[in-house]
């Protein structure tokens, strides 16, 4: 799908052109993947579709809380455990265990946002190395990028499981930089989540916020170096 790269010039929040990074580190969930279909998974088992966004927000909250306490647990462990808690009072059409399995398996079948394939191709054509860093599993990223036809563009797919701390802990970003052999000043984190942008900024990386929905950036987080409406527009800003 061809995605228009034009749009309002809203990139340089600091007012000056952004230096092209050597390495782009992509967040995965919601940044590359369209998670809208996850709501259907909740409906499938007899739960409300509104539970999907609440569950995901609480999943992130609990992952952050464990990281802040110096502990670590996988995305799947937290997600599954939280589902068992949230679904316990729901009139399901199957067992709780089967419902949890059905919902969690939805991640592997997610599709990329329409701008992802063209945007990744445009960014790598600039000579920029690209990797992923997810709070989830590399298996989800692998399936998603294969679906988009751009797995070949990615040097490696990384998970915080190997870092021992969830983003936005600095340790997660340092793990990625060390793995790729790149200094913080030569790397850029690309994400839709302001908390991820803030964490990467504090770890010394440049940042790009993909604002597909016209949201307002929270003033209490450190601002992104670049704001774009799509990955295609981001590539045009880094040309």
C-alpha positions as CSV (number, residue, x, y, z in Angstrom):
1,X,0.0,0.0,0.0
2,X,1.3,3.4,-0.9
3,X,1.3,5.8,2.0
4,X,1.4,9.5,1.5
5,X,4.6,11.0,3.1
6,X,3.3,14.6,2.9
7,X,1.7,16.4,5.8
8,X,2.2,19.3,8.2
9,X,5.8,20.0,9.0
10,X,5.7,19.0,12.7
11,X,9.0,17.1,13.0
12,X,11.6,19.2,14.8
13,X,10.0,19.9,18.2
14,X,13.3,21.4,19.2
15,X,13.4,23.5,16.0
16,X,16.5,22.1,14.2
17,X,17.0,19.3,11.7
18,X,17.5,15.9,13.1
19,X,20.8,14.2,12.3
20,X,20.3,10.9,10.6
21,X,21.0,8.0,13.0
22,X,23.1,5.0,12.2
23,X,20.7,2.7,13.9
24,X,16.9,2.8,14.4
25,X,15.5,0.8,17.3
26,X,11.8,0.0,16.7
27,X,9.3,-0.7,19.4
28,X,6.9,-3.5,18.2
29,X,3.5,-3.6,20.0
30,X,1.3,-0.9,18.6
31,X,4.2,0.9,16.9
32,X,4.6,-1.7,14.2
33,X,1.6,-3.9,14.9
34,X,-2.1,-2.9,14.7
35,X,-3.5,-4.3,17.9
36,X,-7.1,-3.4,17.1
37,X,-8.1,-7.1,16.4
38,X,-7.2,-8.1,19.9
39,X,-10.6,-6.7,21.0
40,X,-12.2,-9.4,18.8
41,X,-10.3,-12.1,20.8
42,X,-12.0,-10.9,24.0
43,X,-15.4,-11.0,22.3
44,X,-14.7,-14.6,21.0
45,X,-14.4,-15.9,24.6
46,X,-17.5,-14.0,25.9
47,X,-15.8,-10.9,27.3
48,X,-16.3,-7.2,26.5
49,X,-14.2,-5.7,23.7
50,X,-13.4,-2.8,26.0
51,X,-11.5,-5.2,28.3
52,X,-8.8,-5.4,25.6
53,X,-7.4,-1.9,26.0
54,X,-7.7,-2.0,29.8
55,X,-5.9,-5.3,30.0
56,X,-3.0,-4.1,27.8
57,X,-2.7,-0.9,29.8
58,X,-2.6,-2.9,33.1
59,X,-0.2,-5.4,31.6
60,X,2.3,-2.5,30.8
61,X,1.7,-1.0,34.3
62,X,2.5,-4.3,36.0
63,X,5.6,-4.9,33.9
64,X,6.8,-1.4,34.7
65,X,6.1,-2.0,38.4
66,X,8.2,-5.1,38.5
67,X,11.0,-3.4,36.6
68,X,11.0,-0.5,39.1
69,X,11.2,-3.0,41.9
70,X,14.2,-4.7,40.3
71,X,12.3,-7.8,39.3
72,X,11.6,-9.2,35.9
73,X,8.9,-11.3,34.3
74,X,8.0,-12.0,30.7
75,X,5.3,-10.3,28.7
76,X,3.5,-13.7,28.3
77,X,3.7,-14.5,32.0
78,X,2.3,-11.1,33.1
79,X,-0.3,-11.0,30.3
80,X,-1.6,-14.5,31.0
81,X,-1.7,-14.0,34.8
82,X,-3.5,-10.7,34.5
83,X,-6.0,-12.3,32.1
84,X,-6.8,-14.9,34.7
85,X,-7.5,-12.2,37.2
86,X,-9.6,-10.0,34.9
87,X,-11.6,-12.9,33.4
88,X,-12.3,-14.6,36.7
89,X,-15.7,-12.8,37.1
90,X,-16.7,-13.0,33.5
91,X,-19.3,-15.4,32.0
92,X,-17.0,-17.1,29.5
93,X,-18.0,-19.6,26.8
94,X,-15.0,-21.8,27.6
95,X,-12.6,-22.4,30.5
96,X,-10.4,-19.6,31.8
97,X,-7.3,-21.4,30.6
98,X,-8.7,-21.8,27.1
99,X,-9.8,-18.2,27.0
100,X,-6.3,-17.0,28.1
101,X,-4.7,-19.2,25.4
102,X,-7.1,-17.8,22.7
103,X,-6.4,-14.2,23.6
104,X,-2.6,-14.5,24.0
105,X,-2.3,-16.4,20.7
106,X,-3.8,-13.4,19.0
107,X,-0.5,-11.5,19.1
108,X,1.2,-13.9,16.6
109,X,-1.6,-13.2,14.1
110,X,-1.5,-9.4,14.2
111,X,-0.9,-7.4,11.0
112,X,1.4,-4.4,10.6
113,X,0.1,-0.9,10.2
114,X,-0.3,0.1,6.5
115,X,2.8,2.4,6.6
116,X,5.2,-0.2,8.0
117,X,6.4,-2.0,4.9
118,X,7.0,1.1,2.8
119,X,8.4,3.1,5.8
120,X,10.9,0.4,6.7
121,X,12.0,0.1,3.1
122,X,12.5,3.8,2.8
123,X,14.5,4.0,6.1
124,X,16.8,1.2,5.2
125,X,17.3,2.7,1.7
126,X,18.9,5.6,3.5
127,X,21.6,3.2,4.8
128,X,20.1,3.1,8.3
129,X,20.4,-0.2,10.3
130,X,17.1,-1.3,11.8
131,X,16.4,-3.6,14.8
132,X,13.5,-4.2,17.1
133,X,13.4,-4.0,20.9
134,X,10.1,-5.2,22.4
135,X,8.8,-5.8,25.9
136,X,7.2,-8.8,24.2
137,X,8.7,-11.9,22.6
138,X,10.9,-11.9,19.4
139,X,8.5,-14.6,18.0
140,X,5.7,-12.0,17.7
141,X,8.1,-9.5,16.0
142,X,9.3,-12.3,13.7
143,X,5.7,-13.2,12.6
144,X,4.7,-9.5,12.2
145,X,7.7,-8.6,10.0
146,X,7.4,-11.7,7.9
147,X,3.8,-10.7,7.3
148,X,4.9,-7.3,6.2
149,X,7.6,-8.7,3.9
150,X,10.4,-6.7,5.6
151,X,12.0,-9.2,7.9
152,X,15.0,-9.2,5.6
153,X,15.6,-5.5,6.4
154,X,16.1,-6.1,10.1
155,X,19.5,-6.9,11.4
156,X,18.2,-8.6,14.5
157,X,15.1,-8.8,16.7
158,X,15.6,-8.2,20.4
159,X,13.5,-8.6,23.5
160,X,13.9,-7.2,27.0
161,X,13.8,-10.8,28.2
162,X,17.5,-10.9,27.4
163,X,18.1,-7.5,29.0
164,X,16.6,-8.4,32.3
165,X,14.5,-5.2,32.6
166,X,11.5,-3.9,30.7
167,X,11.6,-0.6,28.8
168,X,11.6,2.2,29.8
169,X,14.5,1.1,32.2
170,X,17.8,2.4,30.9
171,X,19.2,-1.1,31.1
172,X,17.0,-2.3,28.2
173,X,18.2,0.4,25.8
174,X,21.8,-0.1,26.9
175,X,21.5,-3.8,26.1
176,X,20.4,-3.0,22.6
177,X,23.2,-0.5,22.0
178,X,25.8,-3.0,23.3
179,X,24.4,-5.8,21.2
180,X,24.5,-3.6,18.1
181,X,27.8,-1.9,18.9
182,X,26.4,1.6,18.6
183,X,26.8,4.7,20.8
184,X,23.6,6.2,22.2
185,X,24.2,9.4,20.1
186,X,24.1,7.3,16.9
187,X,20.8,5.5,17.7
188,X,17.1,6.5,17.5
189,X,14.2,4.9,19.2
190,X,11.0,4.9,17.2
191,X,7.8,4.3,19.1
192,X,4.1,5.4,19.5
193,X,4.4,5.3,23.3
194,X,5.5,8.5,25.0
195,X,6.8,6.5,28.0
196,X,9.2,4.7,25.6
197,X,10.3,8.0,24.0
198,X,11.0,9.4,27.4
199,X,13.0,6.4,28.6
200,X,15.1,6.3,25.4
201,X,15.8,10.0,25.6
202,X,17.0,9.7,29.2
203,X,19.3,6.8,28.0
204,X,20.9,9.1,25.5
205,X,19.2,8.0,22.3
206,X,17.5,10.3,19.7
207,X,13.8,9.7,19.5
208,X,11.0,9.7,17.0
209,X,7.3,9.7,18.0
210,X,4.9,8.2,15.5
211,X,1.6,10.0,16.1
212,X,-0.8,8.3,13.7
213,X,-3.9,9.6,15.5
214,X,-3.3,13.2,16.2
215,X,-2.7,12.8,19.9
216,X,-1.2,15.4,22.2
217,X,2.2,14.5,23.6
218,X,2.2,14.5,27.5
219,X,4.1,17.5,28.8
220,X,5.6,15.6,31.7
221,X,7.7,13.3,29.4
222,X,10.8,14.5,27.6
223,X,9.8,15.5,24.1
224,X,10.7,13.5,21.0
225,X,13.4,14.9,18.6
226,X,11.1,14.1,15.7
227,X,7.3,13.7,15.4
228,X,5.8,12.1,12.3
229,X,2.4,10.7,11.3
230,X,3.9,7.5,9.7
231,X,7.2,5.7,9.1
232,X,7.1,7.0,5.6
233,X,7.0,10.6,6.8
234,X,9.8,9.8,9.3
235,X,12.0,8.6,6.4
236,X,11.3,11.8,4.5
237,X,12.3,13.8,7.6
238,X,15.6,12.0,7.8
239,X,16.5,12.3,4.2
